[in-house]
Amino acid sequence: MKKPKINSRLIQLGVILLLVAIVAITFCYLIYHKEEISTFWARIGKILAPLFDGLVIAFLLIPMINFFEHKFFPMFIPKNVKYKLAIKRVEAFENLATSTDKEKEKYYRKTRIRMRLTRTASIVLSLLIIAILIYGFLYSVIPQIRDSITSIISKSDSYSSNMNKLVEDFSEKHPDLAGVIEKNWNLYYDDIIAWRDNTLIPLIKNWLIDASKHVVSFFSAAWNLIIGLIISIYILASKEKFSAQAKKVFYSLLGAKAANDFIDNLRFANKKFSGFIVGKLVDSFIIGIICFLCCLLFKFDYPVLIALIIGVTNIIPFFGPIFGAVPCAILLFMINPMKALYFLLFIIALQQFDGNILGPKILGDSTGVSGFWVIISITFFGGLWGVPGMILGVPIFAVLYAIAKHFVERRLRIRKLPSDTNRYYNLERINEETGALIKHPPGYQVRRDDTKNTEMKFRNPFRKKDPSTEEEPNNEIISSDYKVKEQRDKKHSDQNE
């Protein structure tokens, strides 16, 4: 009895239809149960918050720990001793292939003990430095900020009188304009009072209620931060082991080639994130110190508070200086309008220094994206995740941009086309047979060829070539032969005449 033939095309079609049905059902379920799903994921995120905090703390401490392990501790070892130890370790590693199991175990045990001692000392020193910096900040900065806020509240009457004096002086100097403003004020006075009673006051009450809720969430976040600190210590102590286990999983699931590409992408993402975030923190700290010293030099009020606001908001790329300068300028304007003007000029000069001198020295080309894409990434990810999205949006987009660039360049190499962007400037078309780039001079306007059919038709790029419709090679100008192009255009215009 003959076995029935299996139609593979029908099986493929059935699998595709099944997958489409699964995707459609899942999509409908997500639409009609989005509140339940969002509540579920919010609960999961709340449970895993200490783990996320631990990962973030470990990620920020890794550069400091690597500095202690690879640069700080080796400084105390004499060069001749360091050289002899390096030779012994290399020889011991090369002799592992011919060593017995006991000798291998002895070598690995010594290596683990040495790494464990160095890692423990590095973690302790890093946490000690962070604790000293936090204590110094709380001891020196917080009292001054408290005094500044108390002074602002106590001098609120004088600020109000200053504003009234400014309004009176403006009315005396410009009576006509002041009359127009007063007329409009009387016209819309009832609407403003209604907006205050119906919108502004309920909004402030809601803010106060939310602030009371945030007090409870603050203690919860502090507790999660303590647990996250403990988790980060375990992660830092065994980061090589976790890395090895993750590589083992990747190679078991993806295979050698795909796993190599995936691990390379992870290393690239880690380089982008660590270089940008750590560099931006250092840059913002230096900008805060410079702002504090300049505020003391120019005798601006509340120098510590202003420097703290400018330094913290400087972490946000591009828009951060604007967010920090506006409230500080308003505060100074209530005291002295001229000081507010001088402060804005100082902030502009400071940001020019940061963007053109200090930032490139610290960050370098850590992102690899232009200013246009920086604005797009901050706008997009800031709309998705708020302030964290504005901070992390640039490195996330840099990674996505690099992956897309790698994919496009690989496809161009497969098609034997140039991958350098400069080769595509002033490009008119590419010869389909030879692959030569057909360019026109900069500023040259491509003319329409009236000898051909100008009706727009859809051309399938995957269709087979028809020899009868093949273009004549005389109509193509290769590279940048401008003289030949001008002669062709002149000949074409003479024929039309």
C-alpha positions as CSV (number, residue, x, y, z in Angstrom):
1,M,0.0,0.0,0.0
2,K,1.4,3.4,-1.0
3,K,1.8,6.1,1.5
4,P,-0.2,9.2,0.9
5,K,1.9,12.1,-0.3
6,I,2.1,15.1,2.0
7,N,1.5,18.4,0.4
8,S,4.1,20.7,2.0
9,R,2.6,23.9,0.6
10,L,-0.7,23.1,2.3
11,I,1.1,22.5,5.5
12,Q,2.9,25.8,5.3
13,L,-0.3,27.6,4.4
14,G,-2.0,26.0,7.5
15,V,0.8,27.0,9.8
16,I,0.7,30.6,8.5
17,L,-3.1,30.7,9.0
18,L,-2.7,29.3,12.5
19,L,-0.1,31.9,13.4
20,V,-2.3,34.7,11.9
21,A,-5.2,33.5,14.0
22,I,-3.2,33.3,17.2
23,V,-1.8,36.9,16.6
24,A,-5.4,38.2,15.9
25,I,-6.8,36.6,19.0
26,T,-4.0,37.9,21.1
27,F,-4.4,41.4,19.7
28,C,-8.2,41.3,20.4
29,Y,-7.6,40.1,23.9
30,L,-5.0,42.8,24.6
31,I,-7.5,45.5,23.4
32,Y,-10.4,44.3,25.5
33,H,-8.4,43.5,28.6
34,K,-5.8,46.3,28.6
35,E,-6.7,47.5,32.1
36,E,-6.2,44.1,33.6
37,I,-3.0,43.6,31.7
38,S,-1.6,47.0,32.7
39,T,-2.5,46.3,36.4
40,F,-0.8,42.9,36.2
41,W,2.4,44.3,34.8
42,A,2.4,47.2,37.2
43,R,2.2,44.7,40.1
44,I,5.0,42.7,38.6
45,G,7.1,45.9,38.2
46,K,6.4,46.8,41.9
47,I,7.5,43.3,43.0
48,L,10.7,43.4,40.9
49,A,11.6,47.1,41.8
50,P,14.4,46.1,44.2
51,L,15.9,43.9,41.5
52,F,15.8,46.8,39.0
53,D,17.4,49.1,41.6
54,G,20.1,46.6,42.2
55,L,20.9,46.2,38.5
56,V,21.1,50.0,38.1
57,I,23.4,50.4,41.2
58,A,25.6,47.6,39.9
59,F,25.7,49.1,36.4
60,L,26.8,52.5,37.8
61,L,29.4,51.0,40.2
62,I,31.1,48.7,37.6
63,P,33.4,51.5,36.1
64,M,34.6,52.4,39.6
65,I,35.2,48.8,40.6
66,N,37.1,48.1,37.3
67,F,39.3,51.2,38.1
68,F,40.2,49.8,41.5
69,E,40.9,46.3,40.2
70,H,42.9,47.1,37.0
71,K,44.5,50.5,37.8
72,F,44.5,51.4,41.5
73,F,45.7,48.2,43.2
74,P,48.4,47.4,40.6
75,M,49.9,50.8,41.3
76,F,51.2,49.5,44.7
77,I,53.0,46.5,43.1
78,P,56.6,47.2,41.9
79,K,57.1,46.8,38.2
80,N,59.6,43.9,38.5
81,V,57.3,42.0,40.8
82,K,54.3,42.7,38.5
83,Y,56.3,41.5,35.5
84,K,57.3,38.2,37.3
85,L,53.8,37.6,38.4
86,A,52.4,38.1,34.9
87,I,54.9,35.6,33.5
88,K,54.1,33.0,36.1
89,R,50.3,33.4,35.5
90,V,50.8,33.1,31.7
91,E,53.0,30.0,32.1
92,A,50.5,28.4,34.5
93,F,47.6,29.1,32.1
94,E,49.6,27.6,29.2
95,N,50.4,24.5,31.2
96,L,46.8,23.7,31.9
97,A,46.4,21.6,28.8
98,T,49.0,19.1,30.1
99,S,48.1,19.4,33.8
100,T,46.2,16.9,35.9
101,D,42.8,17.5,37.3
102,K,44.2,18.3,40.8
103,E,46.6,20.8,39.3
104,K,43.8,22.4,37.3
105,E,41.6,22.6,40.4
106,K,44.5,24.1,42.4
107,Y,45.1,26.7,39.7
108,Y,41.4,27.7,39.5
109,R,41.1,27.8,43.3
110,K,44.0,30.2,43.6
111,T,42.6,32.4,40.8
112,R,39.2,32.5,42.4
113,I,40.7,33.4,45.8
114,R,42.9,36.2,44.3
115,M,39.9,37.6,42.3
116,R,37.6,37.3,45.3
117,L,40.0,39.3,47.5
118,T,40.5,42.0,44.9
119,R,36.8,42.2,44.1
120,T,35.8,42.5,47.8
121,A,38.3,45.3,48.4
122,S,37.1,47.1,45.3
123,I,33.4,46.8,46.3
124,V,34.1,48.0,49.8
125,L,36.2,51.0,48.6
126,S,33.6,51.9,46.0
127,L,30.7,51.8,48.5
128,L,32.8,53.7,51.1
129,I,33.5,56.5,48.6
130,I,29.8,56.7,47.6
131,A,28.8,56.8,51.2
132,I,31.3,59.6,51.9
133,L,30.0,61.6,49.0
134,I,26.4,61.2,50.0
135,Y,27.1,62.1,53.6
136,G,29.1,65.2,52.5
137,F,26.2,66.2,50.2
138,L,23.6,65.8,52.9
139,Y,25.8,67.5,55.6
140,S,26.8,70.6,53.5
141,V,24.2,71.1,50.8
142,I,20.9,70.1,52.4
143,P,21.1,72.7,55.3
144,Q,21.9,75.5,52.8
145,I,19.0,74.4,50.6
146,R,16.7,74.4,53.7
147,D,17.9,77.9,54.6
148,S,17.4,79.1,51.0
149,I,13.8,77.7,50.9
150,T,13.1,79.3,54.4
151,S,14.5,82.6,53.2
152,I,12.3,82.5,50.1
153,I,9.2,81.9,52.2
154,S,10.1,84.6,54.7
155,K,10.9,87.1,52.0
156,S,7.8,86.4,49.9
157,D,6.2,89.7,51.0
158,S,9.3,91.7,49.9
159,Y,9.2,89.8,46.6
160,S,5.5,90.7,46.2
161,S,6.3,94.4,46.9
162,N,9.1,94.3,44.4
163,M,6.7,93.0,41.7
164,N,4.1,95.7,42.6
165,K,6.8,98.4,42.3
166,L,7.8,97.1,38.9
167,V,4.2,97.2,37.8
168,E,3.8,100.8,39.1
169,D,7.0,102.0,37.4
170,F,5.8,100.4,34.2
171,S,2.4,102.1,34.5
172,E,4.1,105.5,35.0
173,K,6.4,105.1,32.1
174,H,3.8,103.6,29.7
175,P,0.4,104.9,30.7
176,D,-1.3,104.1,27.4
177,L,-0.2,100.5,27.5
178,A,-1.1,100.2,31.1
179,G,-4.6,101.5,30.4
180,V,-5.1,98.8,27.8
181,I,-3.9,96.1,30.2
182,E,-6.2,97.4,32.9
183,K,-9.2,97.5,30.6
184,N,-8.6,93.9,29.5
185,W,-8.0,92.9,33.1
186,N,-11.4,94.4,34.2
187,L,-13.0,92.7,31.2
188,Y,-11.7,89.2,32.0
189,Y,-11.6,89.6,35.8
190,D,-14.7,87.4,36.4
191,D,-13.4,84.7,34.1
192,I,-10.0,84.7,35.9
193,I,-11.7,84.4,39.3
194,A,-13.9,81.6,38.1
195,W,-10.8,79.8,36.7
196,R,-9.1,80.2,40.0
197,D,-12.0,78.8,42.0
198,N,-13.0,76.0,39.6
199,T,-9.7,74.9,38.2
200,L,-6.6,76.2,40.0
201,I,-7.6,75.5,43.6
202,P,-9.0,72.0,43.0
203,L,-5.7,71.3,41.0
204,I,-3.6,72.4,44.0
205,K,-5.7,70.2,46.3
206,N,-5.1,67.3,44.1
207,W,-1.4,68.0,44.1
208,L,-1.3,68.1,47.8
209,I,-3.2,64.8,48.0
210,D,-0.7,63.3,45.5
211,A,2.2,64.7,47.5
212,S,0.9,62.9,50.7
213,K,0.8,59.7,48.7
214,H,4.3,60.3,47.4
215,V,5.5,60.5,51.0
216,V,4.4,56.9,51.5
217,S,5.9,55.9,48.2
218,F,9.2,57.6,49.1
219,F,9.6,55.3,52.1
220,S,8.8,52.3,49.9
221,A,11.3,53.5,47.3
222,A,13.9,53.9,50.1
223,W,13.3,50.4,51.3
224,N,13.6,49.1,47.8
225,L,16.8,51.0,47.3
226,I,18.3,49.4,50.5
227,I,17.3,45.9,49.2
228,G,18.6,46.8,45.7
229,L,22.0,47.8,47.3
230,I,22.3,44.4,48.8
231,I,21.4,42.8,45.5
232,S,23.9,44.9,43.7
233,I,26.7,43.7,46.0
234,Y,25.9,40.0,45.1
235,I,25.7,41.0,41.4
236,L,29.1,42.7,41.5
237,A,30.7,39.9,43.5
238,S,29.6,37.3,40.9
239,K,29.3,39.2,37.7
240,E,31.7,36.9,35.8
241,K,29.7,33.9,36.8
242,F,26.4,35.5,35.7
243,S,28.0,36.5,32.4
244,A,29.2,33.0,31.8
245,Q,25.8,31.5,32.6
246,A,24.1,34.0,30.2
247,K,26.6,33.1,27.4
248,K,25.9,29.4,27.9
249,V,22.1,30.1,27.6
250,F,22.6,32.2,24.4
251,Y,24.9,29.6,22.7
252,S,22.5,26.8,23.6
253,L,19.4,28.6,22.1
254,L,20.8,30.6,19.2
255,G,23.8,28.7,17.9
256,A,27.4,29.9,17.5
257,K,26.9,32.6,14.7
258,A,23.7,34.1,16.0
259,A,24.9,34.1,19.6
260,N,28.2,35.8,18.6
261,D,26.2,38.6,16.9
262,F,23.8,38.9,19.8
263,I,26.7,39.1,22.4
264,D,28.5,41.7,20.2
265,N,25.3,43.8,20.1
266,L,25.0,43.5,23.9
267,R,28.7,44.6,24.4
268,F,28.1,47.5,22.0
269,A,24.9,48.6,23.9
270,N,26.8,48.3,27.2
271,K,29.6,50.5,25.8
272,K,27.1,53.1,24.7
273,F,25.0,53.2,27.9
274,S,28.0,53.1,30.3
275,G,29.9,55.7,28.3
276,F,27.0,58.1,28.0
277,I,25.4,57.8,31.5
278,V,28.7,57.8,33.5
279,G,30.1,60.5,31.4
280,K,26.9,62.6,31.7
281,L,26.9,62.2,35.5
282,V,30.6,63.4,35.7
283,D,29.8,66.3,33.3
284,S,26.8,67.4,35.3
285,F,28.7,67.3,38.5
286,I,31.4,69.5,37.1
287,I,28.8,71.9,35.6
288,G,27.2,72.1,39.1
289,I,30.5,73.0,40.7
290,I,31.3,75.6,38.1
291,C,27.8,77.1,38.4
292,F,28.2,77.3,42.2
293,L,31.6,79.1,42.0
294,C,30.3,81.5,39.4
295,C,27.2,82.3,41.4
296,L,29.4,83.2,44.3
297,L,31.6,85.3,42.0
298,F,28.7,87.2,40.5
299,K,26.9,87.4,43.9
300,F,23.7,85.7,42.8
301,D,21.2,84.9,45.5
302,Y,20.9,81.2,46.7
303,P,24.0,79.9,44.9
304,V,23.7,76.3,46.4
305,L,20.1,75.9,45.4
306,I,20.7,77.3,41.9
307,A,23.8,75.1,41.4
308,L,21.9,72.0,42.5
309,I,19.1,72.7,40.1
310,I,21.4,73.4,37.1
311,G,23.6,70.4,37.9
312,V,20.7,67.9,38.2
313,T,18.8,69.1,35.2
314,N,22.0,69.1,33.1
315,I,21.7,65.3,33.1
316,I,18.9,65.7,30.5
317,P,20.5,66.3,27.1
318,F,19.6,69.4,25.1
319,F,16.4,70.4,27.1
320,G,17.9,70.0,30.6
321,P,19.6,73.4,30.8
322,I,16.3,75.1,29.7
323,F,14.4,73.2,32.4
324,G,16.9,74.3,35.1
325,A,17.4,77.9,34.0
326,V,13.7,78.9,33.9
327,P,12.8,78.4,37.6
328,C,16.1,79.9,38.7
329,A,15.6,82.9,36.5
330,I,12.1,83.4,37.8
331,L,13.4,83.3,41.4
332,L,16.1,85.9,40.6
333,F,13.6,88.0,38.7
334,M,11.4,88.4,41.8
335,I,14.5,89.7,43.7
336,N,16.2,91.8,41.0
337,P,15.3,91.7,37.3
338,M,18.8,92.7,36.2
339,K,20.3,89.8,38.1
340,A,17.9,87.5,36.3
341,L,19.1,88.9,32.9
342,Y,22.7,88.5,33.9
343,F,22.0,84.9,35.1
344,L,20.4,84.0,31.7
345,L,23.5,85.3,29.9
346,F,25.7,83.3,32.3
347,I,23.7,80.1,31.7
348,I,24.0,80.6,27.9
349,A,27.8,81.0,28.2
350,L,28.0,78.0,30.6
351,Q,26.0,75.7,28.2
352,Q,28.2,76.8,25.3
353,F,31.2,75.9,27.3
354,D,29.6,72.5,28.2
355,G,28.5,71.7,24.7
356,N,31.6,72.7,22.8
357,I,34.5,72.1,25.3
358,L,33.7,70.1,28.4
359,G,31.1,67.7,27.0
360,P,33.2,66.6,24.0
361,K,36.2,66.1,26.3
362,I,34.3,63.8,28.7
363,L,31.7,62.2,26.5
364,G,33.5,62.2,23.1
365,D,31.5,60.6,20.4
366,S,29.8,58.3,22.8
367,T,26.4,58.3,21.1
368,G,27.4,58.6,17.4
369,V,24.1,60.4,16.4
370,S,23.6,63.9,15.2
371,G,21.8,66.7,17.1
372,F,18.6,66.2,15.0
373,W,18.3,62.6,16.1
374,V,19.1,63.6,19.7
375,I,16.1,65.9,19.7
376,I,13.9,63.2,18.1
377,S,15.0,60.6,20.7
378,I,14.4,62.9,23.7
379,T,11.0,63.9,22.4
380,F,9.9,60.4,21.7
381,F,11.2,58.5,24.7
382,G,10.4,61.5,27.0
383,G,6.8,61.2,25.8
384,L,6.8,57.5,26.6
385,W,8.6,57.4,30.0
386,G,8.8,61.0,31.2
387,V,12.1,62.2,32.7
388,P,13.8,58.7,32.7
389,G,13.0,58.5,29.0
390,M,14.6,61.9,28.3
391,I,17.8,60.7,30.1
392,L,17.9,57.2,28.6
393,G,16.4,58.1,25.2
394,V,19.7,59.1,23.6
395,P,21.7,55.9,24.3
396,I,18.7,53.7,23.5
397,F,18.3,55.5,20.1
398,A,22.1,55.3,19.6
399,V,21.9,51.5,19.9
400,L,18.9,51.2,17.6
401,Y,20.6,53.6,15.1
402,A,23.8,51.6,15.1
403,I,21.8,48.3,14.6
404,A,19.9,49.8,11.7
405,K,23.1,51.2,10.2
406,H,24.8,47.8,10.4
407,F,21.9,46.1,8.8
408,V,21.7,48.7,5.9
409,E,25.5,48.5,5.3
410,R,25.4,44.7,5.3
411,R,22.6,44.7,2.7
412,L,24.6,47.2,0.6
413,R,27.7,45.0,0.7
414,I,25.6,42.0,-0.4
415,R,24.3,44.0,-3.4
416,K,27.9,45.2,-4.0
417,L,27.1,48.8,-3.5
418,P,29.1,51.4,-1.6
419,S,28.2,51.8,2.1
420,D,29.8,55.3,2.6
421,T,27.1,58.0,2.8
422,N,29.4,60.5,1.1
423,R,29.2,58.4,-2.1
424,Y,25.4,59.1,-2.3
425,Y,25.6,62.9,-2.4
426,N,24.4,64.4,-5.7
427,L,23.4,60.9,-6.8
428,E,20.9,60.8,-9.7
429,R,20.7,57.1,-10.1
430,I,22.7,53.8,-10.2
431,N,23.4,51.9,-13.4
432,E,21.5,48.6,-13.0
433,E,24.0,46.6,-15.1
434,T,27.4,48.0,-14.0
435,G,26.5,49.4,-10.6
436,A,28.2,52.7,-11.5
437,L,27.0,55.8,-9.6
438,I,25.5,58.4,-11.9
439,K,25.9,61.8,-10.4
440,H,25.1,65.4,-11.3
441,P,27.1,68.5,-10.3
442,P,26.1,70.2,-7.0
443,G,23.3,72.6,-7.6
444,Y,22.5,71.1,-11.0
445,Q,18.8,70.6,-11.7
446,V,18.0,67.4,-13.4
447,R,16.1,68.1,-16.6
448,R,13.2,66.0,-17.8
449,D,13.8,64.0,-21.0
450,D,11.0,64.9,-23.4
451,T,12.0,62.1,-25.8
452,K,10.7,59.5,-23.3
453,N,7.2,58.8,-22.1
454,T,6.7,61.1,-19.1
455,E,3.7,59.2,-17.7
456,M,4.3,57.9,-14.2
457,K,4.1,54.1,-14.1
458,F,4.6,51.7,-11.2
459,R,7.7,49.6,-11.7
460,N,8.1,46.3,-9.9
461,P,11.7,46.1,-8.7
462,F,11.5,42.3,-8.8
463,R,10.3,41.9,-12.4
464,K,12.6,40.4,-15.0
465,K,14.3,42.8,-17.4
466,D,12.8,43.3,-20.8
467,P,15.6,43.8,-23.4
468,S,13.2,45.8,-25.7
469,T,12.7,48.5,-23.0
470,E,16.4,48.6,-22.0
471,E,17.7,52.2,-21.8
472,E,20.5,53.3,-24.0
473,P,23.8,53.8,-22.3
474,N,24.3,57.1,-24.1
475,N,21.7,58.7,-21.8
476,E,23.8,57.9,-18.7
477,I,26.5,60.1,-17.3
478,I,28.9,58.3,-15.1
479,S,30.5,59.8,-12.0
480,S,31.1,63.5,-12.1
481,D,31.9,64.2,-15.8
482,Y,30.3,67.6,-15.8
483,K,31.6,68.6,-19.3
484,V,30.0,65.6,-21.0
485,K,26.8,66.3,-19.2
486,E,26.7,69.9,-20.3
487,Q,27.4,68.8,-23.9
488,R,24.5,66.4,-23.7
489,D,22.2,69.0,-22.3
490,K,23.2,71.5,-25.0
491,K,22.7,68.9,-27.8
492,H,19.3,67.9,-26.3
493,S,18.2,71.6,-26.2
494,D,19.3,72.1,-29.9
495,Q,17.3,69.0,-30.9
496,N,14.2,70.3,-29.2
497,E,14.6,73.7,-30.9
